Amino acid sequence: MSNTYRTSERSEASQAAAAAAGGGGRAGAGSRRIDANSNHDLLLSSGYRSPGQSRPASPGLRRSVSEMQEQLKMYKRQMEKKDEMIATLSAGRSSSSGAKVTFEPLLEAAAAPSRELLSGSHYRTAAETARGELAAMQVKQEGLEAELRELRGRLAAKESATQELRAELESHRENGARHASLIQSLRERLRDTEEASGALSSARARYDAGMQAAQEDARDMQARIAELEERLRLHLAEREQAEQRAVTMDKRLEDAVDKLSRGLNVDTRAEDYPVDLLASRAAELFQECVLQRAKIASLEGALASQEVEAKASRETIMRLVSEVGREQKVASSQGQEAEALRKERESASQARRSLEREVEVLRERLEAGQRAWDAARRELAQWERRRAELDGGQRASEHEARAAHAALRAFRSQLAAILAGGDGDDGGGRGDRRPAAGAGVGDGEEDVKERVRQLVAARQQGKALTAELEERVSRLTAQLHREAEQSRDGARRVRRAEERAQEMAERLRAVEGELATGDVLRDGLSFDRQKVGLGGRGAPCSGLATCPSFSRGSVGRRPARRPR
């Protein structure tokens, strides 16, 4: 019976020790996960949310919380088993020490009657029974002492595990401090990223507004370019008509010169300027006519005719002087027009160089695009003003062509009148007035020729201006395409920057989640240590006071929690 009792007690003690060892190992292995989840459950129930948690818990999170609660309940049952095992070990030690104290008096009491009653068989039998029970109790005591030593070794192992947990707790504290500093730096980087994203969004809005304005300006410019092209076509048609009229006038002038040369019997084919030859021939004929008239007047011997001749000569001189003054004024106005055209050409070349500089600036900075468009609009306005000036010049040239045609008709009529007067008119007064008219007509022909050359030069300048405007339109179109490509590149860069900002925000949320998990693990370890300390202080036996693992105050002390 005693052997059965010892065997049952030993098996119960070994099972309790195994349960304690297994529970301690499982607690050491899974305490972090269980306590972390339980503390995370407490944080969720208290309304705490991590910095990256901005939405309510999902169904999967609720399931994980329920699983954590179940694990917490299992952990509580394991801690209760640990408390029962510690109480059992404490009770076993006290019973073993009490047996050691009480068995020695029994041995002495059993030895005394055996010395006194050696003669009686009854006492001998009682002594033998007492000796057997004493031996059984000694064997039981030895087993209990062995179990006690084993339990002390296990307690020492548990103390070493506690030291390891302390070291791990310190490392977790250090990691928590590092994580806190990392979180602070990441938050600062997040604020910088948010500011940069805000600046990017505002810049993108400004850029979109600028692009819309630029597109509207581009559409206006295209419409303006189409209008200018239409006006150019009209001007070209008008210039062709003016050229045709000039060619027609040249042909008429040649016909008139041919008729005059045939009428005067003068060969003008070898002369570059037959009009001069005809004018000289007409002057000779007129001189001959004047000589004849002078001879007739001298034969008549009239002093009054000489006075009339002198008077007519004075009038002719005055008229010639006035005509020379008018021609000088016309020549000066033409020189001023040529100077104005030269200045316009220089200003056009300067505008082209300034446009090239503006194109370079537009390639370097997108923000200067609006200024380039404004400059282009101003230049287009200047071109329109110049076009209007050219239109006015064209109308003036047409007016001058009509005047030249009228002068040509007057010249032909005057020449015909001179020839008619030389043939049949002997009147002195009228004959004296015709040389001045013929000389005036001759100057008008030179003016017509000069004006025709000016029209040809103006046409060439108009062609050059048209080519320059077409080149300007092509440059503006290419510039518009380049700016559109730059706008698309800017939009792509903005999208890439937004994607990078989102990626950094996701990484920051992941790091904050990891740091929150580390904090929860640290709190779980603190909670585990607190539970272990409370279980050690609540043991009913005072015999554990001699154990080194329970004699220190650090077992029940909960580490200070780092402020969040």
Buried (B, 14 or more C-beta within 10 A) or exposed (E): EEEEEBEEBBEEBEEBBEBBBEBBEBBBEBBBBBBBBBBBBBBBEEEEEBBBBEEEEEEEEEEBBEEBEEBBEEBEEBBEBBBEBBBBBBBBBBEBBEBBEEBEEBBEEBBEBBEEBEEEEEBBEBBEEBBEBBEBBBEBBEBBBEBBEEBBEBBEEBBEBBEEBBEEBEEBBEBBEEBBEBBEEBEEEBEEBEEBBEEBBEEBEEBBEBBEEBBEBBEEBBEBBEEBBEEBEEBBEBBEEBEEBBEEBEEBBEEBBEEBBEEBEBEBEEBEEBBBBBBEBBBEBBEEBBEEBBEEBEEEEEEEBBEBBEEBBEEBEEBBEEBEEEBEEBEEEBEEBEEEBEEBBEEBEEBBEEBEEBBEBBEEEBEBBEEBBEBBBEBBEBBBEBBEEBBEBBEEBBEBBEBBBEBBEBBBEBBEBBBEBBEEBEEBEEBBBBBBBBBBBBBBBBBBBBBBEBBEEBBEBBEEBBEBBBEBBEBBBEBBEBBBEBBEEBBEEBEEBBEEBEEBBEEBBEBBBEBBBBBBBBBBBBBBBBBBBBBBEEBEBEBBEEBEBBEEEEBBEEBEEEEE
